Structure formats: C-alpha cells, structure tokens
Amino acid sequence: MQGLRYGHISKRINYTYTVRKIFYKGIEHLKDKEKEKLKKVLKEHPYLVPYYVIKKLIRKVYKARDRSEVKMILETGINYGRKVGDPDLNRWIDKLAKYEEYILNYFESRTTNAQLEGNNLLVKLLKRISFGFRNPLNYTQRLSIAFSSI
C-alpha cells in the first residue's frame, strides 16, 4: 500500500528503471540479454542514441592515458554533440567545452579539487545542521570536530 501511496513501483515491472540501469553500465559489463534490450531501446527511441554515444566517449576519457588522447576524444564528442542539434544536449556540450581545459589539466598533473569540494560540502552540511544556534562558538566547535579527522 505504501508503494502505491508514494508512487513507488516494483523494480521488476518498472520499465524505466531497468532501461536506466542498462544505460549506467558499460557495454563490456552487459549480459547478452541486456545488450539485446539496449539495442531494442535505441531502435525504438532514436533520440537517445546521441546521449548514449556521448556517454561512451566520456567513459573513454576515464580510460585514456595522456592529454592528447583525451583532447581528441573530447573534441570528437563536442563536434558530434553540436552536429546533433538537440538543445538539451547542446547545453551539456557547451558545459563540456567550457570545462575542457580543466579536464585536460587533470591528465598533466593528476590532481583535482575534490578535497576542497568535499570540505565545502561538509561546511555547508554543518551549517544546515547548526541552523538556529544562537552561539557562533558552537558552530566553530562543530567545524573543528568535523575537520579534526581529516
């Protein structure tokens, strides 16, 4: 009954869930039955093909070894995305083009700003939790406790 009230549907009968699950996996991890389902979905819904192609190219970026290889893959993806003409895909491609240099920099130095982003996330989380405290000292103490394990 709870499932009906909140709109939850069994995973077995939810077509969208099973298709989405297939799109998340790499082609090398799909079983034969899933590969057939993927082909069927892409044939029935051709507007999904460009998204799937771009997804495959992005996966190649993660497996690339050097900057020149990544640049070639990104340029291929950006050019392909622009040729498709889908406005939603174009917005995403614009962001990819905007951050292309930052993505390429990773392959030179192998460093990211993940630690900084994680720290910012922790500070914002503590800020939300501490909402309503009248004493700012409590907030600073919580921050020092949270960052003492880092």
C-alpha positions in Angstrom: 0.0 0.0 0.0 2.8 2.4 0.8 4.3 1.9 -2.6 1.0 3.0 -4.2 0.7 6.0 -2.0 4.2 7.3 -2.6 4.3 6.3 -6.3 6.9 3.5 -5.9 6.6 0.7 -8.4 8.3 -2.7 -8.1 11.7 -2.7 -9.9 10.7 -5.8 -11.7 7.8 -4.1 -13.5 9.3 -0.6 -13.9 10.5 -0.4 -17.5 12.2 2.9 -16.9 14.3 1.5 -14.0 15.6 -1.5 -16.0 16.4 0.6 -19.1 18.2 3.3 -17.0 20.2 0.5 -15.2 21.4 -0.7 -18.6 22.5 2.8 -19.6 24.5 3.2 -16.5 26.6 0.1 -17.2 29.5 -0.1 -19.6 28.9 -2.2 -22.7 31.6 -4.6 -21.5 29.6 -5.3 -18.3 26.3 -6.0 -20.0 25.0 -9.5 -20.4 23.7 -10.8 -23.7 20.1 -10.2 -22.7 20.8 -6.7 -21.6 22.7 -5.9 -24.9 19.6 -7.0 -26.8 17.4 -4.8 -24.7 19.8 -1.9 -25.2 19.7 -2.3 -29.0 15.9 -2.6 -28.9 15.5 0.6 -26.8 17.9 2.6 -29.0 16.0 1.4 -32.1 12.6 2.3 -30.5 13.9 5.7 -29.2 16.4 7.1 -31.7 16.6 10.4 -29.8 18.6 8.6 -27.1 21.4 7.5 -29.4 23.4 10.7 -29.2 23.3 10.7 -25.5 24.5 7.1 -25.5 27.3 7.9 -27.9 28.5 10.8 -25.7 28.3 8.6 -22.6 30.6 6.1 -24.3 33.0 8.8 -25.3 33.1 10.1 -21.7 33.9 6.6 -20.5 36.8 6.6 -22.9 38.1 9.8 -21.3 38.4 8.0 -18.0 40.4 5.2 -19.6 42.7 7.5 -21.6 46.4 7.7 -20.7 47.5 11.1 -21.8 46.3 14.6 -22.5 46.5 14.4 -26.3 44.3 11.3 -26.3 41.7 13.0 -24.1 41.7 16.1 -26.2 41.0 14.1 -29.3 38.1 12.2 -27.5 36.6 15.4 -26.1 36.8 17.2 -29.5 35.1 14.3 -31.1 32.4 14.3 -28.6 31.9 18.1 -28.7 31.7 18.1 -32.5 29.3 15.2 -32.6 27.1 16.8 -30.0 26.9 20.0 -31.9 26.0 18.2 -35.1 23.1 16.5 -33.5 21.2 19.8 -32.8 19.4 18.7 -29.7 19.0 21.8 -27.4 19.4 19.8 -24.2 22.5 18.0 -25.5 23.9 21.4 -26.7 23.6 22.8 -23.2 25.5 19.9 -21.9 28.1 20.1 -24.7 28.6 23.8 -24.0 29.5 23.0 -20.4 31.8 20.2 -21.5 33.5 22.7 -23.9 33.7 25.3 -21.2 35.5 23.0 -18.8 37.5 21.2 -21.4 40.8 22.8 -20.3 40.2 21.9 -16.7 39.5 18.3 -17.6 42.7 18.2 -19.7 44.7 19.7 -16.8 44.0 16.6 -14.8 45.9 14.5 -17.3 49.0 16.6 -16.8 49.2 16.9 -13.0 46.8 14.1 -11.9 45.3 16.4 -9.2 41.8 17.5 -8.7 39.9 19.9 -6.4 37.9 17.0 -4.9 39.3 17.6 -1.4 38.3 21.3 -1.5 34.8 20.4 -2.8 34.4 17.8 -0.1 35.4 20.3 2.6 32.9 22.9 1.2 30.2 20.2 1.3 31.0 19.4 4.9 30.9 23.1 5.9 27.5 23.6 4.2 26.1 20.4 5.8 27.2 21.6 9.3 25.7 25.0 8.6 22.4 23.4 7.8 22.5 21.2 10.9 23.5 24.1 13.1 20.7 26.4 11.9 19.1 28.1 14.8 22.1 28.0 17.2 22.5 31.4 18.8 26.1 30.9 19.9 28.6 31.0 17.0 31.1 29.3 19.2 29.0 26.1 18.9 29.3 26.2 15.1 33.0 26.7 15.2 33.4 23.9 17.6 31.4 21.6 15.4 33.6 22.6 12.4 36.8 21.9 14.4 35.5 18.5 15.4 34.4 17.6 11.9 37.8 18.6 10.4 39.9 17.0 13.2 39.6 13.6 11.5 40.8 15.0 8.1 
